[in-house]
Amino acid sequence: MTTQSSNIETAISHQTMTSSFEIPAWLPWFFTRLLSGVLVVFVISLIVFIATQALPSDPARVILGPEAPEATVQILREQLGLNDPILIQYWHWLSQLLQGNFGRSIDSNVPVVQIVQNYFGNTVALTILVIVITVPLSVVLGVWLSLRRDSKLDRIIVSSSILFKAVPGFVIAIWLMMFFSTSILHILPAASLLIPEQSAFSQIEFLVLPILTLALSLIPYLMHLVRGSMIDALESDYVTSARLRGIPERRIIWKHVLPNALVPVVQGTALTIRVLLSGALIIEVVFSYLSNPAPEYPEQALERGWEGSVILRVKVLANGSPDTVSVKQSSGKKLLDSAAVRTVKQWKFSPALKGKTPVEGWVDVPIHYQLPK
């Protein structure tokens, strides 16, 4: 009997020790996801490196120019490590990348991190404004349409939203530019060229078209999420039970249905932030949405001998100062357009007209650049 009791106690103590060292159920899942993430990053880095190596141009030749002596090119190739074996180059590239060193721009020899920092601030400002505007508007539209399900207005708006979802963002940008910045309705600047010394929020008129473009691309997606979630929630058993108990319809919708319907909307908004940031880059290109330009641009323009003509469309106030400046026609580089806009913004047109009658309204200002080498 004593032996049997001791065996039972030993088994219980062994089971207790085993259970105390039991591996949590989430730990294998976590390490599996972690290893798969590391593997994906490694494969992506390998693909990016191979793609850059497959480019036909020689980085050393691009940096020094086509007229540079071959000996100078070879010296620069040695300094950049381009003569090392391909695996050594990949290791150096990956190690620098993991340390946050993205190298230098081939065009300007400026650190890539610095160039990204110059543009990232206004990109984030644009993204925040789009989210602040589109999320509440999408929720209101989605709730409103779900309460009018299968009506004519619901079908028209849903069909239109599907069209906007299918059209690329840059096409919507061109449509808006043609409508609001040309002879149809010339009320907004076509080029969102910001003054470097001021923040993007203080120049809101240049953000209207980029924000509207991104909003028209994002609202249909979030609106459909809200509408679908609201319809599912309105058909659920707890809503039917609440109606049978005599609870007012407005209270059911705003207190019980909407909180449950917003769960997928929050998830969808979080997922679209990444897509919105990448989409904002394309819209910035269309609208020439420049943030603080890197300091190397003027020297770069002088070295390359850029020239061109820019015709600016300027709205002049009664005191002779420019109110709105946009590019009407250009035959030069975007840098020249940007420099012309920033220059004209500092002008006072009454003195500049040299005694002529002060201008008030829209005027065309032709500017010709010829930057010698």
C-alpha positions as CSV (number, residue, x, y, z in Angstrom):
1,M,0.0,0.0,0.0
2,T,2.8,2.3,0.9
3,T,4.7,1.5,-2.3
4,Q,1.5,2.2,-4.4
5,S,1.0,5.6,-2.6
6,S,4.6,6.5,-3.3
7,N,4.2,5.6,-6.9
8,I,1.1,7.7,-7.2
9,E,2.9,10.7,-5.6
10,T,5.9,10.3,-7.9
11,A,3.6,10.2,-10.9
12,I,1.7,13.3,-9.7
13,S,5.0,15.2,-9.0
14,H,6.4,14.2,-12.4
15,Q,3.2,15.4,-14.1
16,T,3.3,18.7,-12.2
17,M,7.0,19.2,-13.3
18,T,6.1,18.4,-16.9
19,S,3.1,20.7,-17.0
20,S,5.2,23.5,-15.4
21,F,7.8,23.3,-18.3
22,E,5.1,23.0,-21.0
23,I,5.8,25.1,-24.1
24,P,3.2,27.8,-24.7
25,A,1.0,27.0,-27.7
26,W,1.7,30.4,-29.3
27,L,5.5,30.1,-29.2
28,P,6.0,27.6,-32.1
29,W,3.6,29.8,-34.2
30,F,5.6,32.9,-33.3
31,F,9.0,31.4,-34.3
32,T,7.5,30.0,-37.5
33,R,6.2,33.4,-38.5
34,L,9.5,35.0,-37.5
35,L,11.6,32.6,-39.6
36,S,9.3,32.9,-42.6
37,G,9.5,36.7,-42.3
38,V,13.3,36.6,-42.2
39,L,13.3,34.2,-45.2
40,V,11.0,36.5,-47.2
41,V,13.2,39.5,-46.4
42,F,16.3,37.6,-47.6
43,V,14.6,36.5,-50.8
44,I,13.4,40.1,-51.5
45,S,16.9,41.5,-50.9
46,L,18.4,38.9,-53.2
47,I,15.9,39.8,-56.0
48,V,16.6,43.5,-55.6
49,F,20.3,43.0,-55.7
50,I,20.2,40.8,-58.7
51,A,17.9,43.3,-60.5
52,T,20.3,46.2,-59.8
53,Q,23.2,44.1,-61.0
54,A,21.4,43.2,-64.2
55,L,21.1,46.9,-65.2
56,P,23.1,47.6,-68.3
57,S,24.6,50.9,-67.1
58,D,27.9,51.1,-65.2
59,P,27.4,53.1,-61.9
60,A,30.9,54.5,-62.1
61,R,30.4,55.6,-65.7
62,V,27.1,57.2,-64.8
63,I,28.6,59.1,-61.9
64,L,31.6,60.4,-63.8
65,G,29.9,61.0,-67.1
66,P,30.5,59.6,-70.6
67,E,33.6,61.8,-71.2
68,A,35.5,60.6,-68.1
69,P,38.8,58.7,-68.8
70,E,38.7,55.0,-68.5
71,A,41.4,55.0,-65.8
72,T,39.3,57.3,-63.6
73,V,36.3,55.1,-64.1
74,Q,38.3,52.0,-63.0
75,I,39.6,53.9,-59.9
76,L,36.0,54.7,-58.9
77,R,34.9,51.2,-59.6
78,E,37.6,50.0,-57.2
79,Q,36.5,52.5,-54.5
80,L,32.9,51.4,-54.9
81,G,33.8,47.7,-54.7
82,L,32.3,47.0,-58.1
83,N,35.3,44.8,-59.0
84,D,34.8,42.5,-56.0
85,P,33.2,39.0,-56.5
86,I,29.4,39.1,-56.7
87,L,28.9,37.4,-53.3
88,I,31.2,39.9,-51.6
89,Q,29.3,42.8,-53.2
90,Y,26.0,41.3,-52.0
91,W,27.4,40.8,-48.4
92,H,28.6,44.4,-48.3
93,W,25.4,45.7,-49.7
94,L,23.2,43.7,-47.3
95,S,25.3,44.6,-44.2
96,Q,25.2,48.3,-45.0
97,L,21.4,48.0,-45.7
98,L,20.8,46.4,-42.3
99,Q,22.8,49.3,-40.6
100,G,20.5,51.8,-42.3
101,N,23.0,53.0,-44.8
102,F,21.3,53.1,-48.2
103,G,24.3,54.5,-50.0
104,R,24.5,57.7,-52.1
105,S,22.5,58.9,-55.1
106,I,24.2,58.2,-58.4
107,D,22.9,61.6,-59.7
108,S,23.8,63.9,-56.9
109,N,26.2,61.9,-54.6
110,V,24.0,62.8,-51.6
111,P,23.0,60.1,-49.1
112,V,19.8,58.4,-50.0
113,V,18.5,58.7,-46.4
114,Q,18.9,62.5,-46.6
115,I,16.9,62.6,-49.9
116,V,14.1,60.5,-48.4
117,Q,14.0,62.7,-45.3
118,N,13.6,65.8,-47.5
119,Y,10.5,64.3,-49.1
120,F,9.0,62.1,-46.3
121,G,7.6,64.9,-44.2
122,N,5.2,66.2,-46.7
123,T,4.3,62.7,-47.9
124,V,3.2,61.9,-44.3
125,A,1.3,65.2,-44.1
126,L,-0.5,64.3,-47.3
127,T,-1.3,60.8,-46.1
128,I,-2.6,62.0,-42.7
129,L,-4.9,64.6,-44.3
130,V,-6.3,61.9,-46.6
131,I,-7.0,59.5,-43.8
132,V,-8.6,62.2,-41.6
133,I,-10.9,63.2,-44.4
134,T,-11.7,59.8,-46.0
135,V,-12.4,57.6,-42.9
136,P,-15.2,59.7,-41.4
137,L,-16.7,60.3,-44.8
138,S,-16.6,56.6,-45.7
139,V,-18.3,55.6,-42.5
140,V,-21.1,58.1,-43.0
141,L,-21.6,57.1,-46.6
142,G,-21.5,53.4,-45.8
143,V,-24.0,53.7,-43.0
144,W,-26.3,55.9,-45.1
145,L,-26.2,53.5,-48.0
146,S,-26.7,50.4,-45.9
147,L,-30.0,51.9,-44.6
148,R,-31.1,52.5,-48.2
149,R,-30.0,49.1,-49.5
150,D,-31.0,48.3,-53.1
151,S,-32.5,51.7,-53.7
152,K,-31.8,53.6,-57.0
153,L,-29.4,56.0,-55.2
154,D,-27.6,53.1,-53.5
155,R,-27.1,51.3,-56.9
156,I,-25.8,54.5,-58.6
157,I,-23.3,55.3,-55.8
158,V,-22.1,51.7,-55.5
159,S,-21.7,51.4,-59.3
160,S,-19.8,54.8,-59.4
161,S,-17.6,53.7,-56.5
162,I,-16.7,50.5,-58.4
163,L,-15.6,52.6,-61.3
164,F,-13.3,54.7,-59.1
165,K,-11.9,51.6,-57.6
166,A,-11.1,50.2,-61.0
167,V,-9.5,53.4,-62.4
168,P,-5.8,53.9,-61.5
169,G,-5.0,56.9,-59.2
170,F,-2.9,58.7,-61.7
171,V,-5.7,58.6,-64.3
172,I,-8.1,60.2,-61.7
173,A,-5.4,62.8,-61.0
174,I,-5.2,63.7,-64.7
175,W,-9.0,64.0,-64.9
176,L,-9.1,66.3,-61.9
177,M,-6.3,68.4,-63.3
178,M,-8.0,68.8,-66.6
179,F,-11.3,69.8,-64.9
180,F,-10.1,72.1,-62.1
181,S,-6.8,73.5,-63.5
182,T,-7.6,74.2,-67.2
183,S,-10.0,76.4,-69.0
184,I,-13.0,74.4,-67.7
185,L,-12.6,75.5,-64.1
186,H,-9.3,77.2,-63.4
187,I,-9.7,77.4,-59.7
188,L,-6.9,75.2,-58.4
189,P,-3.2,74.9,-59.2
190,A,-2.2,72.0,-61.4
191,A,1.3,71.7,-59.8
192,S,1.6,71.3,-56.1
193,L,5.0,72.9,-55.8
194,L,5.4,73.9,-52.2
195,I,7.6,76.7,-50.8
196,P,10.5,74.9,-49.0
197,E,10.5,77.3,-46.1
198,Q,6.9,76.6,-45.2
199,S,5.1,73.4,-44.1
200,A,2.6,71.6,-46.3
201,F,-0.3,72.4,-43.9
202,S,0.3,76.2,-44.5
203,Q,-0.1,75.8,-48.2
204,I,-3.3,73.9,-48.2
205,E,-4.4,75.1,-51.7
206,F,-1.7,73.0,-53.3
207,L,-2.9,69.9,-51.4
208,V,-6.5,70.0,-52.6
209,L,-6.1,68.1,-55.8
210,P,-3.7,65.4,-54.4
211,I,-6.0,64.9,-51.4
212,L,-9.0,64.6,-53.7
213,T,-7.3,62.1,-55.9
214,L,-6.3,59.8,-53.1
215,A,-9.7,60.2,-51.4
216,L,-11.5,59.2,-54.6
217,S,-9.3,56.1,-54.7
218,L,-9.7,55.2,-51.0
219,I,-13.3,56.1,-50.2
220,P,-14.9,53.4,-52.4
221,Y,-12.9,50.6,-50.6
222,L,-13.7,51.8,-47.1
223,M,-17.3,52.7,-48.0
224,H,-17.9,49.1,-49.3
225,L,-16.5,47.7,-46.1
226,V,-18.8,49.8,-43.9
227,R,-21.8,49.1,-46.1
228,G,-21.2,45.3,-46.1
229,S,-20.5,45.2,-42.4
230,M,-23.6,47.2,-41.6
231,I,-25.9,45.0,-43.8
232,D,-24.6,41.9,-42.1
233,A,-25.1,43.4,-38.6
234,L,-28.6,44.6,-39.4
235,E,-29.6,41.1,-40.4
236,S,-28.2,39.5,-37.2
237,D,-30.3,38.0,-34.5
238,Y,-29.4,40.5,-31.7
239,V,-30.7,43.3,-33.9
240,T,-34.0,41.4,-34.5
241,S,-34.2,40.8,-30.7
242,A,-33.6,44.5,-30.0
243,R,-36.3,45.6,-32.4
244,L,-38.8,43.1,-30.8
245,R,-38.0,44.6,-27.4
246,G,-39.1,48.0,-28.8
247,I,-35.7,49.7,-28.7
248,P,-35.7,52.8,-31.0
249,E,-34.1,52.2,-34.5
250,R,-31.6,55.0,-34.2
251,R,-30.3,53.7,-30.9
252,I,-30.0,50.2,-32.4
253,I,-28.0,51.5,-35.3
254,W,-25.6,53.9,-33.5
255,K,-25.2,52.0,-30.2
256,H,-25.3,48.3,-31.2
257,V,-24.8,47.9,-35.0
258,L,-22.2,50.5,-35.9
259,P,-19.6,49.6,-33.2
260,N,-19.6,46.0,-34.5
261,A,-19.6,47.1,-38.1
262,L,-16.5,49.3,-37.5
263,V,-14.2,46.4,-36.6
264,P,-13.4,45.4,-40.2
265,V,-13.1,49.1,-41.1
266,V,-10.4,49.6,-38.6
267,Q,-8.5,46.6,-39.9
268,G,-9.0,47.8,-43.5
269,T,-7.8,51.3,-42.7
270,A,-4.6,49.9,-41.1
271,L,-4.0,47.8,-44.1
272,T,-4.5,50.7,-46.5
273,I,-2.0,53.0,-44.8
274,R,0.9,51.1,-46.5
275,V,-0.9,51.2,-49.8
276,L,-1.8,54.8,-49.4
277,L,1.9,55.8,-48.8
278,S,3.0,54.0,-51.9
279,G,0.1,55.5,-53.9
280,A,0.9,59.0,-52.6
281,L,4.3,58.7,-54.3
282,I,2.7,58.3,-57.7
283,I,0.3,61.2,-57.1
284,E,3.2,63.3,-56.0
285,V,4.9,62.7,-59.4
286,V,1.7,63.6,-61.3
287,F,1.2,66.9,-59.4
288,S,4.9,67.7,-59.0
289,Y,4.3,67.6,-55.3
290,L,7.8,68.5,-54.0
291,S,8.9,68.9,-50.4
292,N,12.0,70.6,-49.3
293,P,14.4,70.1,-52.3
294,A,17.8,68.7,-51.5
295,P,20.5,71.4,-51.5
296,E,22.4,69.8,-54.4
297,Y,19.8,70.5,-57.0
298,P,21.0,74.1,-58.1
299,E,24.6,72.9,-58.5
300,Q,23.3,69.8,-60.3
301,A,21.4,72.0,-62.7
302,L,24.4,74.2,-63.4
303,E,26.7,71.2,-64.0
304,R,24.3,69.7,-66.5
305,G,23.5,73.0,-68.4
306,W,19.7,72.7,-68.1
307,E,17.6,75.2,-69.9
308,G,14.0,75.6,-70.8
309,S,11.0,77.8,-71.0
310,V,8.2,78.0,-68.4
311,I,4.9,79.8,-68.8
312,L,3.2,80.3,-65.4
313,R,-0.4,81.0,-64.8
314,V,-0.5,83.5,-61.9
315,K,-3.5,84.9,-60.0
316,V,-2.4,88.4,-58.8
317,L,-4.1,90.2,-55.9
318,A,-4.9,93.9,-55.9
319,N,-1.7,94.7,-54.0
320,G,0.4,93.1,-56.7
321,S,1.3,90.0,-54.8
322,P,0.8,86.5,-56.4
323,D,-2.0,84.4,-54.9
324,T,-1.9,81.2,-56.9
325,V,0.9,80.1,-59.2
326,S,0.7,77.1,-61.5
327,V,2.6,75.8,-64.5
328,K,0.6,76.4,-67.7
329,Q,3.3,75.2,-70.2
330,S,6.8,74.0,-69.9
331,S,9.6,72.9,-72.2
332,G,12.2,72.4,-69.5
333,K,12.9,70.1,-66.5
334,K,10.6,69.9,-63.5
335,L,13.3,71.5,-61.4
336,L,13.0,74.6,-63.6
337,D,9.3,74.6,-63.1
338,S,9.7,74.4,-59.4
339,A,12.3,77.1,-59.3
340,A,10.2,79.4,-61.4
341,V,7.1,78.9,-59.2
342,R,9.1,79.6,-56.0
343,T,10.7,82.7,-57.7
344,V,7.3,84.1,-58.8
345,K,5.8,83.6,-55.4
346,Q,8.3,86.1,-54.0
347,W,7.5,88.7,-56.6
348,K,5.5,91.9,-56.2
349,F,3.9,92.4,-59.6
350,S,3.2,96.1,-59.4
351,P,6.9,97.1,-59.2
352,A,7.9,94.4,-61.6
353,L,5.6,95.8,-64.3
354,K,7.8,99.0,-64.2
355,G,5.1,101.7,-64.0
356,K,2.3,99.9,-65.8
357,T,-1.2,99.6,-64.4
358,P,-1.2,97.2,-61.5
359,V,-2.6,93.9,-62.5
360,E,-5.4,92.1,-60.7
361,G,-6.6,88.7,-61.9
362,W,-5.0,85.9,-63.9
363,V,-1.8,86.7,-66.0
364,D,0.6,84.6,-67.9
365,V,4.3,85.0,-66.9
366,P,6.8,83.6,-69.4
367,I,10.2,82.7,-68.0
368,H,13.2,81.4,-69.9
369,Y,16.1,79.6,-68.1
370,Q,19.5,79.0,-69.5
371,L,21.9,77.7,-66.9
372,P,25.4,77.6,-68.4
373,K,27.9,74.9,-67.5
